[in-house]
Amino acid sequence: WLAGWLEGEGCFYWRIGIIRDRPGRRTGGCACLTAGSTDEDVLTRAATILGATTLGPRIYKNYPTRKAFWNFQLAGASAVGWMMMFYSLMGLRRQTQIRKVLTQWKQLEPTKGSLTFLRKRFP
């Protein structure tokens, strides 16, 4: 259920950011998995399975006819782990996006708590 729901509602992307290390600064980033929905119960169910916190409701004051909106976001090692788990269950477009994110993730320097043992296993 969750893989199918994320296929339609989820987003797998690389968030660009600056990572500070001892010699100075370098461009880095973070793997992210996010999803949003106007159905709070469905989003809460997905967030609970993934271990994410539900954010919302977001209410559009200038658009009173719009439904309230909820979302969640996972980042870092947790997002990478779920991307690897869902990879084979996704369609071609989502697999391509996940592959791009994981390629960038593999180029980062390993940090404590990262999924370094999986870096070699993902083609």
MARVEX-473437 format. One line per field, with one value per atom (N, C-alpha, C, O): atom name; residue in three letters; chain; residue number from 1; x, y negated, z negated. Coordinates in steps of 0.05 Angstrom, whole numbers, plus 5000, padded with zeros to 4 digits. Example, Ala and Ser with C-alpha at 12.3 -4.5 7.8 and 13.67 -1.06 7.14 Angstrom:
// MARVEX-473437
name c(N;CA;C;O;N;CA;C;O) .
resn c(ALA;ALA;ALA;ALA;SER;SER;SER;SER) .
chain c(A;A;A;A;A;A;A;A) .
resi c(1;1;1;1;2;2;2;2) .
X c(5264;5246;5264;5285;5257;5273;5258;5268) .
Y c(5114;5090;5066;5066;5045;5021;4999;4977) .
Z c(4844;4844;4844;4831;4858;4857;4843;4839) .
This chain:
// MARVEX-473437
name c(N;CA;C;O;N;CA;C;O;N;CA;C;O;N;CA;C;O;N;CA;C;O;N;CA;C;O;N;CA;C;O;N;CA;C;O;N;CA;C;O;N;CA;C;O;N;CA;C;O;N;CA;C;O;N;CA;C;O;N;CA;C;O;N;CA;C;O;N;CA;C;O;N;CA;C;O;N;CA;C;O;N;CA;C;O;N;CA;C;O;N;CA;C;O;N;CA;C;O;N;CA;C;O;N;CA;C;O;N;CA;C;O;N;CA;C;O;N;CA;C;O;N;CA;C;O;N;CA;C;O;N;CA;C;O;N;CA;C;O;N;CA;C;O;N;CA;C;O;N;CA;C;O;N;CA;C;O;N;CA;C;O;N;CA;C;O;N;CA;C;O;N;CA;C;O;N;CA;C;O;N;CA;C;O;N;CA;C;O;N;CA;C;O;N;CA;C;O;N;CA;C;O;N;CA;C;O;N;CA;C;O;N;CA;C;O;N;CA;C;O;N;CA;C;O;N;CA;C;O;N;CA;C;O;N;CA;C;O;N;CA;C;O;N;CA;C;O;N;CA;C;O;N;CA;C;O;N;CA;C;O;N;CA;C;O;N;CA;C;O;N;CA;C;O;N;CA;C;O;N;CA;C;O;N;CA;C;O;N;CA;C;O;N;CA;C;O;N;CA;C;O;N;CA;C;O;N;CA;C;O;N;CA;C;O;N;CA;C;O;N;CA;C;O;N;CA;C;O;N;CA;C;O;N;CA;C;O;N;CA;C;O;N;CA;C;O;N;CA;C;O;N;CA;C;O;N;CA;C;O;N;CA;C;O;N;CA;C;O;N;CA;C;O;N;CA;C;O;N;CA;C;O;N;CA;C;O;N;CA;C;O;N;CA;C;O;N;CA;C;O;N;CA;C;O;N;CA;C;O;N;CA;C;O;N;CA;C;O;N;CA;C;O;N;CA;C;O;N;CA;C;O;N;CA;C;O;N;CA;C;O;N;CA;C;O;N;CA;C;O;N;CA;C;O;N;CA;C;O;N;CA;C;O;N;CA;C;O;N;CA;C;O;N;CA;C;O;N;CA;C;O;N;CA;C;O;N;CA;C;O;N;CA;C;O;N;CA;C;O;N;CA;C;O;N;CA;C;O;N;CA;C;O;N;CA;C;O;N;CA;C;O;N;CA;C;O;N;CA;C;O;N;CA;C;O;N;CA;C;O;N;CA;C;O;N;CA;C;O;N;CA;C;O) .
resn c(TRP;TRP;TRP;TRP;LEU;LEU;LEU;LEU;ALA;ALA;ALA;ALA;GLY;GLY;GLY;GLY;TRP;TRP;TRP;TRP;LEU;LEU;LEU;LEU;GLU;GLU;GLU;GLU;GLY;GLY;GLY;GLY;GLU;GLU;GLU;GLU;GLY;GLY;GLY;GLY;CYS;CYS;CYS;CYS;PHE;PHE;PHE;PHE;TYR;TYR;TYR;TYR;TRP;TRP;TRP;TRP;ARG;ARG;ARG;ARG;ILE;ILE;ILE;ILE;GLY;GLY;GLY;GLY;ILE;ILE;ILE;ILE;ILE;ILE;ILE;ILE;ARG;ARG;ARG;ARG;ASP;ASP;ASP;ASP;ARG;ARG;ARG;ARG;PRO;PRO;PRO;PRO;GLY;GLY;GLY;GLY;ARG;ARG;ARG;ARG;ARG;ARG;ARG;ARG;THR;THR;THR;THR;GLY;GLY;GLY;GLY;GLY;GLY;GLY;GLY;CYS;CYS;CYS;CYS;ALA;ALA;ALA;ALA;CYS;CYS;CYS;CYS;LEU;LEU;LEU;LEU;THR;THR;THR;THR;ALA;ALA;ALA;ALA;GLY;GLY;GLY;GLY;SER;SER;SER;SER;THR;THR;THR;THR;ASP;ASP;ASP;ASP;GLU;GLU;GLU;GLU;ASP;ASP;ASP;ASP;VAL;VAL;VAL;VAL;LEU;LEU;LEU;LEU;THR;THR;THR;THR;ARG;ARG;ARG;ARG;ALA;ALA;ALA;ALA;ALA;ALA;ALA;ALA;THR;THR;THR;THR;ILE;ILE;ILE;ILE;LEU;LEU;LEU;LEU;GLY;GLY;GLY;GLY;ALA;ALA;ALA;ALA;THR;THR;THR;THR;THR;THR;THR;THR;LEU;LEU;LEU;LEU;GLY;GLY;GLY;GLY;PRO;PRO;PRO;PRO;ARG;ARG;ARG;ARG;ILE;ILE;ILE;ILE;TYR;TYR;TYR;TYR;LYS;LYS;LYS;LYS;ASN;ASN;ASN;ASN;TYR;TYR;TYR;TYR;PRO;PRO;PRO;PRO;THR;THR;THR;THR;ARG;ARG;ARG;ARG;LYS;LYS;LYS;LYS;ALA;ALA;ALA;ALA;PHE;PHE;PHE;PHE;TRP;TRP;TRP;TRP;ASN;ASN;ASN;ASN;PHE;PHE;PHE;PHE;GLN;GLN;GLN;GLN;LEU;LEU;LEU;LEU;ALA;ALA;ALA;ALA;GLY;GLY;GLY;GLY;ALA;ALA;ALA;ALA;SER;SER;SER;SER;ALA;ALA;ALA;ALA;VAL;VAL;VAL;VAL;GLY;GLY;GLY;GLY;TRP;TRP;TRP;TRP;MET;MET;MET;MET;MET;MET;MET;MET;MET;MET;MET;MET;PHE;PHE;PHE;PHE;TYR;TYR;TYR;TYR;SER;SER;SER;SER;LEU;LEU;LEU;LEU;MET;MET;MET;MET;GLY;GLY;GLY;GLY;LEU;LEU;LEU;LEU;ARG;ARG;ARG;ARG;ARG;ARG;ARG;ARG;GLN;GLN;GLN;GLN;THR;THR;THR;THR;GLN;GLN;GLN;GLN;ILE;ILE;ILE;ILE;ARG;ARG;ARG;ARG;LYS;LYS;LYS;LYS;VAL;VAL;VAL;VAL;LEU;LEU;LEU;LEU;THR;THR;THR;THR;GLN;GLN;GLN;GLN;TRP;TRP;TRP;TRP;LYS;LYS;LYS;LYS;GLN;GLN;GLN;GLN;LEU;LEU;LEU;LEU;GLU;GLU;GLU;GLU;PRO;PRO;PRO;PRO;THR;THR;THR;THR;LYS;LYS;LYS;LYS;GLY;GLY;GLY;GLY;SER;SER;SER;SER;LEU;LEU;LEU;LEU;THR;THR;THR;THR;PHE;PHE;PHE;PHE;LEU;LEU;LEU;LEU;ARG;ARG;ARG;ARG;LYS;LYS;LYS;LYS;ARG;ARG;ARG;ARG;PHE;PHE;PHE;PHE;PRO;PRO;PRO;PRO) .
chain c(A;A;A;A;A;A;A;A;A;A;A;A;A;A;A;A;A;A;A;A;A;A;A;A;A;A;A;A;A;A;A;A;A;A;A;A;A;A;A;A;A;A;A;A;A;A;A;A;A;A;A;A;A;A;A;A;A;A;A;A;A;A;A;A;A;A;A;A;A;A;A;A;A;A;A;A;A;A;A;A;A;A;A;A;A;A;A;A;A;A;A;A;A;A;A;A;A;A;A;A;A;A;A;A;A;A;A;A;A;A;A;A;A;A;A;A;A;A;A;A;A;A;A;A;A;A;A;A;A;A;A;A;A;A;A;A;A;A;A;A;A;A;A;A;A;A;A;A;A;A;A;A;A;A;A;A;A;A;A;A;A;A;A;A;A;A;A;A;A;A;A;A;A;A;A;A;A;A;A;A;A;A;A;A;A;A;A;A;A;A;A;A;A;A;A;A;A;A;A;A;A;A;A;A;A;A;A;A;A;A;A;A;A;A;A;A;A;A;A;A;A;A;A;A;A;A;A;A;A;A;A;A;A;A;A;A;A;A;A;A;A;A;A;A;A;A;A;A;A;A;A;A;A;A;A;A;A;A;A;A;A;A;A;A;A;A;A;A;A;A;A;A;A;A;A;A;A;A;A;A;A;A;A;A;A;A;A;A;A;A;A;A;A;A;A;A;A;A;A;A;A;A;A;A;A;A;A;A;A;A;A;A;A;A;A;A;A;A;A;A;A;A;A;A;A;A;A;A;A;A;A;A;A;A;A;A;A;A;A;A;A;A;A;A;A;A;A;A;A;A;A;A;A;A;A;A;A;A;A;A;A;A;A;A;A;A;A;A;A;A;A;A;A;A;A;A;A;A;A;A;A;A;A;A;A;A;A;A;A;A;A;A;A;A;A;A;A;A;A;A;A;A;A;A;A;A;A;A;A;A;A;A;A;A;A;A;A;A;A;A;A;A;A;A;A;A;A;A;A;A;A;A;A;A;A;A;A;A;A;A;A;A;A;A;A;A;A;A;A;A;A;A;A;A;A;A;A;A;A;A;A;A;A;A;A;A;A;A;A;A;A;A;A;A;A;A;A;A;A;A;A;A;A;A;A;A;A;A;A;A;A;A) .
resi c(1;1;1;1;2;2;2;2;3;3;3;3;4;4;4;4;5;5;5;5;6;6;6;6;7;7;7;7;8;8;8;8;9;9;9;9;10;10;10;10;11;11;11;11;12;12;12;12;13;13;13;13;14;14;14;14;15;15;15;15;16;16;16;16;17;17;17;17;18;18;18;18;19;19;19;19;20;20;20;20;21;21;21;21;22;22;22;22;23;23;23;23;24;24;24;24;25;25;25;25;26;26;26;26;27;27;27;27;28;28;28;28;29;29;29;29;30;30;30;30;31;31;31;31;32;32;32;32;33;33;33;33;34;34;34;34;35;35;35;35;36;36;36;36;37;37;37;37;38;38;38;38;39;39;39;39;40;40;40;40;41;41;41;41;42;42;42;42;43;43;43;43;44;44;44;44;45;45;45;45;46;46;46;46;47;47;47;47;48;48;48;48;49;49;49;49;50;50;50;50;51;51;51;51;52;52;52;52;53;53;53;53;54;54;54;54;55;55;55;55;56;56;56;56;57;57;57;57;58;58;58;58;59;59;59;59;60;60;60;60;61;61;61;61;62;62;62;62;63;63;63;63;64;64;64;64;65;65;65;65;66;66;66;66;67;67;67;67;68;68;68;68;69;69;69;69;70;70;70;70;71;71;71;71;72;72;72;72;73;73;73;73;74;74;74;74;75;75;75;75;76;76;76;76;77;77;77;77;78;78;78;78;79;79;79;79;80;80;80;80;81;81;81;81;82;82;82;82;83;83;83;83;84;84;84;84;85;85;85;85;86;86;86;86;87;87;87;87;88;88;88;88;89;89;89;89;90;90;90;90;91;91;91;91;92;92;92;92;93;93;93;93;94;94;94;94;95;95;95;95;96;96;96;96;97;97;97;97;98;98;98;98;99;99;99;99;100;100;100;100;101;101;101;101;102;102;102;102;103;103;103;103;104;104;104;104;105;105;105;105;106;106;106;106;107;107;107;107;108;108;108;108;109;109;109;109;110;110;110;110;111;111;111;111;112;112;112;112;113;113;113;113;114;114;114;114;115;115;115;115;116;116;116;116;117;117;117;117;118;118;118;118;119;119;119;119;120;120;120;120;121;121;121;121;122;122;122;122;123;123;123;123) .
X c(5016;5000;5017;5013;5037;5053;5069;5071;5081;5097;5079;5087;5055;5037;5028;5026;5023;5015;5038;5033;5063;5086;5091;5101;5085;5088;5072;5081;5048;5031;5034;5031;5040;5040;5067;5071;5087;5113;5132;5128;5153;5174;5201;5205;5219;5246;5265;5266;5281;5298;5323;5324;5342;5366;5365;5362;5365;5364;5393;5409;5399;5426;5430;5412;5454;5461;5491;5506;5499;5527;5533;5520;5553;5562;5589;5608;5592;5617;5634;5625;5659;5678;5702;5703;5721;5744;5760;5766;5768;5784;5769;5782;5743;5728;5700;5687;5690;5662;5662;5679;5643;5639;5609;5593;5602;5574;5566;5581;5544;5535;5505;5494;5492;5464;5453;5467;5428;5415;5393;5378;5391;5370;5344;5343;5322;5296;5274;5275;5255;5231;5208;5207;5190;5168;5142;5143;5120;5094;5074;5078;5053;5032;5005;5002;4984;4957;4936;4942;4913;4891;4875;4857;4883;4870;4888;4908;4881;4898;4902;4924;4881;4883;4902;4917;4902;4920;4949;4967;4953;4980;4991;5014;4974;4983;4991;5010;4975;4982;5009;5025;5014;5040;5063;5084;5059;5080;5086;5110;5066;5070;5087;5106;5081;5097;5126;5144;5130;5157;5172;5196;5158;5170;5174;5192;5157;5159;5138;5119;5142;5123;5105;5115;5079;5060;5060;5059;5061;5060;5034;5025;5021;4996;4975;4980;4952;4943;4953;4956;4958;4964;4937;4925;4929;4904;4910;4925;4899;4903;4882;4859;4890;4871;4860;4837;4877;4868;4852;4840;4850;4834;4816;4822;4794;4778;4765;4756;4764;4752;4771;4763;4797;4817;4816;4810;4821;4822;4847;4867;4847;4871;4891;4882;4916;4938;4957;4965;4964;4984;5007;5004;5030;5054;5073;5070;5093;5116;5140;5139;5164;5189;5208;5211;5222;5244;5270;5269;5291;5317;5339;5338;5361;5385;5383;5371;5396;5398;5371;5368;5352;5325;5313;5301;5315;5304;5318;5306;5344;5360;5352;5349;5348;5340;5313;5310;5294;5268;5269;5255;5286;5288;5299;5289;5318;5329;5308;5307;5292;5271;5249;5240;5242;5220;5229;5213;5255;5266;5253;5243;5254;5244;5214;5203;5199;5170;5160;5136;5179;5171;5171;5184;5157;5158;5184;5200;5188;5213;5220;5243;5201;5207;5217;5236;5203;5211;5238;5254;5242;5268;5291;5312;5286;5307;5313;5336;5293;5297;5311;5330;5303;5317;5346;5363;5351;5379;5396;5419;5384;5399;5406;5428;5386;5390;5412;5430;5410;5429;5457;5477;5459;5485;5498;5522;5483;5494;5501;5521;5484;5488;5514;5529;5520;5544;5569;5590;5567;5591;5598;5620;5580;5586;5605;5607;5619;5637;5619;5600;5626;5610;5611;5632;5589;5587;5578;5566;5582;5573;5542;5528;5532;5504;5493;5470;5511;5502;5500;5509;5489;5486;5509;5505;5533;5557;5559;5569;5550;5551;5534;5539;5514;5497;5508;5499;5528;5538;5549;5546;5562;5573;5553;5557;5530;5510;5491;5478;5489;5471;5487;5507;5478;5494;5496;5508) .
Y c(5024;5000;4975;4957;4974;4950;4944;4920;4964;4959;4948;4929;4958;4948;4920;4903;4914;4887;4867;4845;4875;4857;4854;4833;4874;4872;4848;4834;4844;4822;4797;4775;4798;4774;4766;4744;4784;4778;4763;4761;4754;4740;4749;4747;4757;4766;4746;4743;4732;4711;4706;4716;4692;4684;4655;4638;4649;4621;4611;4622;4590;4579;4562;4547;4564;4548;4546;4558;4532;4529;4546;4544;4563;4579;4569;4566;4563;4554;4577;4596;4576;4596;4581;4557;4595;4582;4563;4541;4572;4554;4529;4509;4530;4507;4515;4529;4505;4510;4523;4518;4541;4553;4556;4557;4557;4560;4589;4608;4593;4620;4622;4609;4637;4638;4661;4672;4668;4688;4701;4688;4728;4743;4738;4738;4733;4727;4743;4749;4751;4764;4748;4745;4738;4722;4729;4740;4724;4729;4711;4702;4705;4688;4697;4711;4690;4698;4681;4669;4679;4666;4686;4678;4711;4732;4738;4752;4726;4728;4757;4765;4773;4801;4817;4833;4814;4828;4819;4836;4793;4783;4791;4799;4791;4799;4829;4837;4845;4874;4878;4893;4864;4866;4856;4869;4833;4821;4840;4842;4852;4871;4895;4903;4906;4929;4921;4936;4897;4888;4876;4871;4872;4860;4830;4818;4817;4788;4773;4785;4747;4731;4716;4705;4717;4704;4674;4666;4658;4629;4619;4628;4601;4590;4588;4595;4579;4573;4546;4527;4544;4518;4509;4522;4486;4475;4450;4432;4449;4426;4404;4406;4384;4363;4348;4339;4344;4329;4346;4335;4372;4390;4407;4430;4396;4410;4436;4452;4440;4464;4487;4510;4482;4504;4520;4509;4546;4563;4559;4549;4565;4564;4585;4605;4580;4597;4606;4590;4632;4643;4654;4661;4655;4666;4677;4673;4691;4700;4701;4701;4700;4702;4719;4715;4737;4752;4743;4736;4742;4733;4750;4762;4751;4765;4795;4806;4809;4838;4852;4873;4841;4853;4852;4872;4830;4827;4846;4858;4848;4865;4894;4909;4903;4930;4937;4958;4919;4923;4923;4938;4905;4905;4931;4941;4942;4968;4990;5008;4988;5009;5007;5027;4982;4979;4980;4982;4979;4976;4996;4988;5021;5042;5041;5053;5028;5026;5002;4999;4984;4959;4962;4980;4944;4942;4931;4922;4930;4922;4893;4888;4875;4847;4844;4830;4857;4855;4869;4859;4892;4906;4888;4887;4873;4855;4833;4827;4822;4801;4812;4799;4835;4848;4853;4849;4863;4869;4844;4844;4821;4796;4787;4779;4790;4783;4800;4790;4826;4844;4841;4845;4834;4828;4804;4805;4783;4760;4767;4758;4783;4791;4807;4803;4825;4841;4824;4833;4801;4783;4768;4757;4766;4752;4768;4792;4754;4767;4781;4769;4805;4819;4805;4793;4805;4793;4814;4834;4809;4827;4829;4809;4854;4858;4860;4865;4857;4859;4889;4906;4894;4921;4929;4938;4926;4930;4959;4964;4978;5006;5011;5031;4994;4998;4985;4991;4967;4952;4971;4965;4993;5011;5029;5040;5033;5052;5040;5054;5013;5001;4996;4982;5007;5004;4975;4970) .
Z c(5000;5000;5000;5016;4982;4979;5004;5012;5016;5041;5063;5077;5066;5086;5080;5098;5055;5047;5052;5063;5045;5050;5080;5088;5096;5125;5135;5153;5124;5133;5118;5129;5092;5075;5065;5055;5067;5055;5073;5097;5061;5076;5064;5040;5081;5073;5086;5110;5069;5080;5063;5040;5074;5061;5054;5071;5028;5018;5017;5002;5032;5032;5007;4999;4996;4973;4969;4985;4950;4943;4919;4899;4922;4900;4891;4907;4866;4855;4847;4833;4855;4845;4834;4836;4823;4810;4828;4819;4852;4868;4878;4885;4879;4889;4895;4880;4917;4925;4952;4969;4956;4982;4987;4969;5012;5019;5014;5021;5001;4996;4999;5017;4983;4985;4969;4952;4974;4958;4975;4989;4973;4986;4971;4947;4986;4974;4987;5011;4971;4979;4967;4942;4983;4973;4987;5009;4974;4986;4972;4950;4987;4976;4986;5006;4971;4978;4963;4942;4975;4961;4944;4929;4945;4929;4904;4907;4882;4858;4849;4841;4850;4841;4857;4847;4884;4901;4897;4895;4895;4891;4864;4862;4843;4817;4816;4804;4831;4832;4845;4836;4868;4881;4864;4862;4851;4834;4811;4803;4800;4777;4786;4771;4808;4818;4823;4817;4834;4840;4816;4817;4794;4771;4773;4761;4789;4793;4776;4767;4773;4759;4779;4798;4774;4792;4786;4762;4806;4804;4816;4837;4802;4813;4791;4768;4798;4825;4834;4818;4860;4872;4884;4901;4876;4885;4901;4892;4925;4943;4938;4947;4923;4916;4940;4940;4960;4984;5003;5022;4998;5015;4997;4992;4987;4968;4979;4963;5005;5016;5017;5021;5013;5013;4987;4966;4990;4967;4951;4962;4926;4909;4920;4932;4916;4927;4905;4888;4905;4886;4902;4925;4889;4902;4882;4858;4891;4875;4892;4917;4879;4893;4877;4853;4890;4878;4892;4916;4877;4889;4878;4857;4893;4885;4887;4906;4868;4869;4870;4883;4855;4855;4883;4892;4896;4924;4943;4960;4940;4958;4954;4974;4929;4924;4937;4949;4934;4946;4976;4990;4988;5017;5027;5048;5013;5022;5019;5036;4999;4995;5017;5027;5024;5043;5073;5091;5077;5104;5124;5145;5118;5137;5141;5159;5123;5124;5139;5144;5147;5160;5190;5201;5203;5232;5242;5226;5268;5280;5272;5266;5273;5267;5238;5233;5219;5191;5186;5171;5199;5197;5206;5194;5228;5238;5218;5213;5206;5186;5161;5151;5152;5129;5136;5119;5160;5168;5167;5159;5177;5176;5148;5142;5130;5102;5089;5076;5093;5081;5093;5079;5118;5130;5116;5110;5111;5097;5068;5057;5055;5028;5025;5006;5044;5043;5046;5037;5057;5061;5036;5034;5016;4992;4974;4976;4958;4938;4917;4908;4910;4890;4863;4855;4849;4823;4803;4811;4778;4757;4759;4761;4759;4761;4789;4793;4809;4837;4845;4830;4867;4877;4895;4917;4884;4900;4911;4932;4895;4904;4928;4942;4934;4958;4983;5005;4980;5003;5024;5048;5016;5036;5048;5070;5035;5045;5065;5080;5066;5086;5112;5111;5134;5159;5169;5189) .
